Amino acid sequence: MTRETGGRDPLHGITLKAMLTELVELYGWEELARRIRIKCFATDPSVDSSLKFLRRTPWAREKVEALYLSRKRVNSDIWG
């Protein structure tokens, strides 16, 4: 990745674990499972088990990233 693309990627430097942890703190597991229909969020959820699933399942990871980015956009629109 070049310096230029790093500046354009809003997820650059943010780990999947950091995204998931922030979303869980913000919404809780129940609301997260409602927003993103993934079984690992609804049944005996944990950060570790969810990370394993998200790392193996691109479509699920994309949904988590999209929710994270939409939340960041809302915050930057309000405060930015």
N, CA, C and O atoms as a GROMACS GRO file, in nm:
protein
  320
    1MET      N    1   0.085  -0.118   0.000
    1MET     CA    2   0.000   0.000   0.000
    1MET      C    3   0.089   0.123   0.000
    1MET      O    4   0.185   0.133   0.076
    2THR      N    5   0.056   0.215  -0.085
    2THR     CA    6   0.134   0.338  -0.092
    2THR      C    7   0.082   0.438   0.009
    2THR      O    8  -0.026   0.422   0.066
    3ARG      N    9   0.159   0.540   0.029
    3ARG     CA   10   0.117   0.647   0.120
    3ARG      C   11  -0.014   0.710   0.073
    3ARG      O   12  -0.100   0.745   0.154
    4GLU      N   13  -0.028   0.725  -0.060
    4GLU     CA   14  -0.149   0.787  -0.114
    4GLU      C   15  -0.273   0.704  -0.085
    4GLU      O   16  -0.375   0.760  -0.043
    5THR      N   17  -0.268   0.574  -0.107
    5THR     CA   18  -0.387   0.492  -0.084
    5THR      C   19  -0.419   0.481   0.064
    5THR      O   20  -0.536   0.470   0.101
    6GLY      N   21  -0.318   0.484   0.149
    6GLY     CA   22  -0.343   0.481   0.292
    6GLY      C   23  -0.423   0.600   0.338
    6GLY      O   24  -0.504   0.589   0.430
    7GLY      N   25  -0.401   0.715   0.275
    7GLY     CA   26  -0.474   0.835   0.312
    7GLY      C   27  -0.620   0.831   0.269
    7GLY      O   28  -0.704   0.897   0.329
    8ARG      N   29  -0.650   0.755   0.167
    8ARG     CA   30  -0.787   0.747   0.116
    8ARG      C   31  -0.867   0.636   0.181
    8ARG      O   32  -0.990   0.638   0.176
    9ASP      N   33  -0.801   0.540   0.240
    9ASP     CA   34  -0.870   0.425   0.301
    9ASP      C   35  -0.913   0.461   0.442
    9ASP      O   36  -0.828   0.475   0.530
   10PRO      N   37  -1.042   0.478   0.466
   10PRO     CA   38  -1.089   0.518   0.600
   10PRO      C   39  -1.065   0.411   0.707
   10PRO      O   40  -1.072   0.441   0.826
   11LEU      N   41  -1.036   0.288   0.665
   11LEU     CA   42  -1.010   0.181   0.761
   11LEU      C   43  -0.861   0.156   0.783
   11LEU      O   44  -0.823   0.068   0.860
   12HIS      N   45  -0.778   0.234   0.716
   12HIS     CA   46  -0.634   0.216   0.728
   12HIS      C   47  -0.590   0.231   0.874
   12HIS      O   48  -0.619   0.333   0.938
   13GLY      N   49  -0.522   0.130   0.925
   13GLY     CA   50  -0.471   0.135   1.062
   13GLY      C   51  -0.570   0.091   1.168
   13GLY      O   52  -0.536   0.089   1.287
   14ILE      N   53  -0.692   0.057   1.129
   14ILE     CA   54  -0.793   0.013   1.226
   14ILE      C   55  -0.809  -0.138   1.212
   14ILE      O   56  -0.841  -0.188   1.105
   15THR      N   57  -0.786  -0.208   1.320
   15THR     CA   58  -0.796  -0.354   1.315
   15THR      C   59  -0.942  -0.398   1.322
   15THR      O   60  -1.029  -0.324   1.369
   16LEU      N   61  -0.966  -0.518   1.274
   16LEU     CA   62  -1.100  -0.575   1.283
   16LEU      C   63  -1.142  -0.588   1.429
   16LEU      O   64  -1.259  -0.566   1.463
   17LYS      N   65  -1.049  -0.624   1.514
   17LYS     CA   66  -1.079  -0.636   1.657
   17LYS      C   67  -1.121  -0.501   1.716
   17LYS      O   68  -1.216  -0.495   1.795
   18ALA      N   69  -1.053  -0.395   1.679
   18ALA     CA   70  -1.088  -0.261   1.729
   18ALA      C   71  -1.227  -0.221   1.680
   18ALA      O   72  -1.306  -0.165   1.756
   19MET      N   73  -1.257  -0.249   1.553
   19MET     CA   74  -1.390  -0.216   1.499
   19MET      C   75  -1.498  -0.292   1.574
   19MET      O   76  -1.597  -0.233   1.618
   20LEU      N   77  -1.479  -0.423   1.588
   20LEU     CA   78  -1.579  -0.506   1.653
   20LEU      C   79  -1.598  -0.465   1.799
   20LEU      O   80  -1.711  -0.456   1.846
   21THR      N   81  -1.490  -0.441   1.869
   21THR     CA   82  -1.499  -0.401   2.009
   21THR      C   83  -1.576  -0.270   2.023
   21THR      O   84  -1.660  -0.257   2.112
   22GLU      N   85  -1.547  -0.175   1.937
   22GLU     CA   86  -1.618  -0.047   1.943
   22GLU      C   87  -1.767  -0.064   1.914
   22GLU      O   88  -1.851  -0.003   1.981
   23LEU      N   89  -1.800  -0.146   1.816
   23LEU     CA   90  -1.941  -0.168   1.782
   23LEU      C   91  -2.014  -0.240   1.896
   23LEU      O   92  -2.130  -0.208   1.924
   24VAL      N   93  -1.948  -0.335   1.959
   24VAL     CA   94  -2.010  -0.406   2.072
   24VAL      C   95  -2.032  -0.310   2.189
   24VAL      O   96  -2.137  -0.315   2.253
   25GLU      N   97  -1.935  -0.224   2.216
   25GLU     CA   98  -1.950  -0.127   2.324
   25GLU      C   99  -2.063  -0.028   2.293
   25GLU      O  100  -2.136   0.014   2.383
   26LEU      N  101  -2.076   0.008   2.168
   26LEU     CA  102  -2.177   0.105   2.127
   26LEU      C  103  -2.318   0.045   2.125
   26LEU      O  104  -2.412   0.103   2.180
   27TYR      N  105  -2.332  -0.071   2.062
   27TYR     CA  106  -2.464  -0.129   2.041
   27TYR      C  107  -2.499  -0.244   2.135
   27TYR      O  108  -2.616  -0.267   2.164
   28GLY      N  109  -2.398  -0.317   2.182
   28GLY     CA  110  -2.424  -0.441   2.255
   28GLY      C  111  -2.446  -0.554   2.155
   28GLY      O  112  -2.476  -0.530   2.038
   29TRP      N  113  -2.431  -0.678   2.202
   29TRP     CA  114  -2.442  -0.793   2.113
   29TRP      C  115  -2.582  -0.807   2.053
   29TRP      O  116  -2.596  -0.839   1.935
   30GLU      N  117  -2.684  -0.785   2.134
   30GLU     CA  118  -2.821  -0.804   2.086
   30GLU      C  119  -2.854  -0.709   1.970
   30GLU      O  120  -2.908  -0.751   1.868
   31GLU      N  121  -2.822  -0.583   1.987
   31GLU     CA  122  -2.849  -0.485   1.881
   31GLU      C  123  -2.758  -0.509   1.761
   31GLU      O  124  -2.802  -0.491   1.647
   32LEU      N  125  -2.635  -0.549   1.784
   32LEU     CA  126  -2.544  -0.578   1.674
   32LEU      C  127  -2.598  -0.695   1.591
   32LEU      O  128  -2.592  -0.693   1.468
   33ALA      N  129  -2.651  -0.797   1.659
   33ALA     CA  130  -2.711  -0.912   1.590
   33ALA      C  131  -2.836  -0.871   1.512
   33ALA      O  132  -2.866  -0.929   1.408
   34ARG      N  133  -2.908  -0.773   1.562
   34ARG     CA  134  -3.026  -0.724   1.491
   34ARG      C  135  -2.985  -0.646   1.365
   34ARG      O  136  -3.048  -0.660   1.260
   35ARG      N  137  -2.882  -0.566   1.376
   35ARG     CA  138  -2.836  -0.484   1.263
   35ARG      C  139  -2.764  -0.567   1.156
   35ARG      O  140  -2.780  -0.542   1.037
   36ILE      N  141  -2.686  -0.665   1.200
   36ILE     CA  142  -2.613  -0.752   1.108
   36ILE      C  143  -2.650  -0.895   1.145
   36ILE      O  144  -2.610  -0.945   1.251
   37ARG      N  145  -2.725  -0.960   1.060
   37ARG     CA  146  -2.776  -1.094   1.090
   37ARG      C  147  -2.666  -1.198   1.072
   37ARG      O  148  -2.652  -1.261   0.967
   38ILE      N  149  -2.588  -1.214   1.178
   38ILE     CA  150  -2.481  -1.312   1.181
   38ILE      C  151  -2.499  -1.394   1.309
   38ILE      O  152  -2.510  -1.338   1.418
   39LYS      N  153  -2.502  -1.525   1.294
   39LYS     CA  154  -2.531  -1.613   1.407
   39LYS      C  155  -2.433  -1.594   1.523
   39LYS      O  156  -2.474  -1.601   1.639
   40CYS      N  157  -2.307  -1.571   1.493
   40CYS     CA  158  -2.208  -1.559   1.601
   40CYS      C  159  -2.231  -1.435   1.687
   40CYS      O  160  -2.177  -1.426   1.797
   41PHE      N  161  -2.311  -1.339   1.639
   41PHE     CA  162  -2.346  -1.222   1.720
   41PHE      C  163  -2.466  -1.251   1.809
   41PHE      O  164  -2.485  -1.186   1.912
   42ALA      N  165  -2.548  -1.349   1.770
   42ALA     CA  166  -2.673  -1.376   1.842
   42ALA      C  167  -2.663  -1.494   1.939
   42ALA      O  168  -2.731  -1.494   2.041
   43THR      N  169  -2.581  -1.592   1.909
   43THR     CA  170  -2.574  -1.714   1.989
   43THR      C  171  -2.439  -1.722   2.060
   43THR      O  172  -2.336  -1.741   1.996
   44ASP      N  173  -2.442  -1.708   2.191
   44ASP     CA  174  -2.321  -1.717   2.274
   44ASP      C  175  -2.208  -1.631   2.216
   44ASP      O  176  -2.100  -1.682   2.188
   45PRO      N  177  -2.231  -1.501   2.199
   45PRO     CA  178  -2.133  -1.416   2.131
   45PRO      C  179  -2.009  -1.387   2.216
   45PRO      O  180  -2.016  -1.374   2.339
   46SER      N  181  -1.897  -1.378   2.148
   46SER     CA  182  -1.773  -1.331   2.210
   46SER      C  183  -1.690  -1.265   2.100
   46SER      O  184  -1.707  -1.294   1.982
   47VAL      N  185  -1.601  -1.179   2.141
   47VAL     CA  186  -1.515  -1.111   2.044
   47VAL      C  187  -1.428  -1.213   1.972
   47VAL      O  188  -1.416  -1.208   1.849
   48ASP      N  189  -1.368  -1.305   2.046
   48ASP     CA  190  -1.277  -1.402   1.984
   48ASP      C  191  -1.347  -1.490   1.880
   48ASP      O  192  -1.296  -1.507   1.770
   49SER      N  193  -1.463  -1.546   1.915
   49SER     CA  194  -1.532  -1.634   1.820
   49SER      C  195  -1.582  -1.554   1.699
   49SER      O  196  -1.579  -1.603   1.586
   50SER      N  197  -1.626  -1.432   1.723
   50SER     CA  198  -1.672  -1.348   1.613
   50SER      C  199  -1.558  -1.311   1.520
   50SER      O  200  -1.574  -1.310   1.398
   51LEU      N  201  -1.442  -1.281   1.576
   51LEU     CA  202  -1.325  -1.248   1.494
   51LEU      C  203  -1.286  -1.365   1.405
   51LEU      O  204  -1.254  -1.346   1.287
   52LYS      N  205  -1.288  -1.486   1.460
   52LYS     CA  206  -1.254  -1.604   1.379
   52LYS      C  207  -1.349  -1.616   1.260
   52LYS      O  208  -1.305  -1.640   1.148
   53PHE      N  209  -1.478  -1.598   1.286
   53PHE     CA  210  -1.576  -1.607   1.178
   53PHE      C  211  -1.556  -1.495   1.076
   53PHE      O  212  -1.555  -1.520   0.956
   54LEU      N  213  -1.541  -1.373   1.123
   54LEU     CA  214  -1.529  -1.259   1.033
   54LEU      C  215  -1.404  -1.267   0.947
   54LEU      O  216  -1.405  -1.224   0.831
   55ARG      N  217  -1.297  -1.321   1.000
   55ARG     CA  218  -1.172  -1.333   0.923
   55ARG      C  219  -1.184  -1.438   0.812
   55ARG      O  220  -1.114  -1.430   0.712
   56ARG      N  221  -1.273  -1.536   0.831
   56ARG     CA  222  -1.292  -1.641   0.730
   56ARG      C  223  -1.406  -1.611   0.634
   56ARG      O  224  -1.421  -1.681   0.534
   57THR      N  225  -1.485  -1.509   0.662
   57THR     CA  226  -1.608  -1.486   0.586
   57THR      C  227  -1.612  -1.341   0.535
   57THR      O  228  -1.657  -1.251   0.605
   58PRO      N  229  -1.565  -1.321   0.412
   58PRO     CA  230  -1.554  -1.184   0.360
   58PRO      C  231  -1.685  -1.105   0.360
   58PRO      O  232  -1.683  -0.987   0.394
   59TRP      N  233  -1.798  -1.166   0.324
   59TRP     CA  234  -1.924  -1.091   0.320
   59TRP      C  235  -1.963  -1.040   0.458
   59TRP      O  236  -2.018  -0.931   0.471
   60ALA      N  237  -1.935  -1.119   0.560
   60ALA     CA  238  -1.969  -1.078   0.697
   60ALA      C  239  -1.878  -0.965   0.742
   60ALA      O  240  -1.922  -0.869   0.805
   61ARG      N  241  -1.750  -0.978   0.710
   61ARG     CA  242  -1.655  -0.872   0.746
   61ARG      C  243  -1.694  -0.740   0.678
   61ARG      O  244  -1.686  -0.634   0.739
   62GLU      N  245  -1.735  -0.748   0.553
   62GLU     CA  246  -1.776  -0.627   0.480
   62GLU      C  247  -1.895  -0.559   0.548
   62GLU      O  248  -1.902  -0.436   0.552
   63LYS      N  249  -1.988  -0.637   0.600
   63LYS     CA  250  -2.103  -0.579   0.670
   63LYS      C  251  -2.060  -0.508   0.798
   63LYS      O  252  -2.111  -0.401   0.830
   64VAL      N  253  -1.967  -0.568   0.872
   64VAL     CA  254  -1.916  -0.506   0.994
   64VAL      C  255  -1.842  -0.377   0.960
   64VAL      O  256  -1.862  -0.275   1.026
   65GLU      N  257  -1.758  -0.382   0.857
   65GLU     CA  258  -1.686  -0.262   0.815
   65GLU      C  259  -1.782  -0.152   0.771
   65GLU      O  260  -1.761  -0.034   0.803
   66ALA      N  261  -1.887  -0.188   0.699
   66ALA     CA  262  -1.984  -0.089   0.652
   66ALA      C  263  -2.057  -0.024   0.769
   66ALA      O  264  -2.078   0.098   0.770
   67LEU      N  265  -2.096  -0.103   0.868
   67LEU     CA  266  -2.163  -0.047   0.986
   67LEU      C  267  -2.068   0.045   1.062
   67LEU      O  268  -2.108   0.153   1.106
   68TYR      N  269  -1.944   0.003   1.078
   68TYR     CA  270  -1.844   0.084   1.146
   68TYR      C  271  -1.825   0.217   1.074
   68TYR      O  272  -1.823   0.323   1.136
   69LEU      N  273  -1.810   0.211   0.942
   69LEU     CA  274  -1.789   0.334   0.865
   69LEU      C  275  -1.912   0.424   0.868
   69LEU      O  276  -1.899   0.546   0.875
   70SER      N  277  -2.031   0.366   0.862
   70SER     CA  278  -2.152   0.449   0.866
   70SER      C  279  -2.162   0.520   1.000
   70SER      O  280  -2.206   0.635   1.005
   71ARG      N  281  -2.122   0.456   1.107
   71ARG     CA  282  -2.123   0.518   1.239
   71ARG      C  283  -2.020   0.631   1.245
   71ARG      O  284  -2.048   0.737   1.302
   72LYS      N  285  -1.904   0.609   1.188
   72LYS     CA  286  -1.800   0.712   1.187
   72LYS      C  287  -1.843   0.832   1.104
   72LYS      O  288  -1.815   0.946   1.141
   73ARG      N  289  -1.912   0.807   0.993
   73ARG     CA  290  -1.959   0.918   0.908
   73ARG      C  291  -2.062   1.002   0.982
   73ARG      O  292  -2.061   1.124   0.972
   74VAL      N  293  -2.151   0.936   1.054
   74VAL     CA  294  -2.253   1.008   1.131
   74VAL      C  295  -2.186   1.098   1.234
   74VAL      O  296  -2.222   1.214   1.248
   75ASN      N  297  -2.088   1.045   1.306
   75ASN     CA  298  -2.017   1.124   1.407
   75ASN      C  299  -1.941   1.240   1.344
   75ASN      O  300  -1.941   1.350   1.399
   76SER      N  301  -1.876   1.218   1.230
   76SER     CA  302  -1.800   1.327   1.169
   76SER      C  303  -1.893   1.432   1.110
   76SER      O  304  -1.857   1.550   1.107
   77ASP      N  305  -2.011   1.393   1.064
   77ASP     CA  306  -2.108   1.491   1.013
   77ASP      C  307  -2.160   1.579   1.126
   77ASP      O  308  -2.180   1.699   1.108
   78ILE      N  309  -2.180   1.520   1.242
   78ILE     CA  310  -2.233   1.595   1.356
   78ILE      C  311  -2.126   1.688   1.414
   78ILE      O  312  -2.153   1.805   1.441
   79TRP      N  313  -2.006   1.637   1.432
   79TRP     CA  314  -1.900   1.711   1.502
   79TRP      C  315  -1.796   1.772   1.408
   79TRP      O  316  -1.717   1.856   1.449
   80GLY      N  317  -1.796   1.729   1.281
   80GLY     CA  318  -1.688   1.766   1.194
   80GLY      C  319  -1.700   1.890   1.120
   80GLY      O  320  -1.610   1.926   1.044
   0.00000   0.00000   0.00000
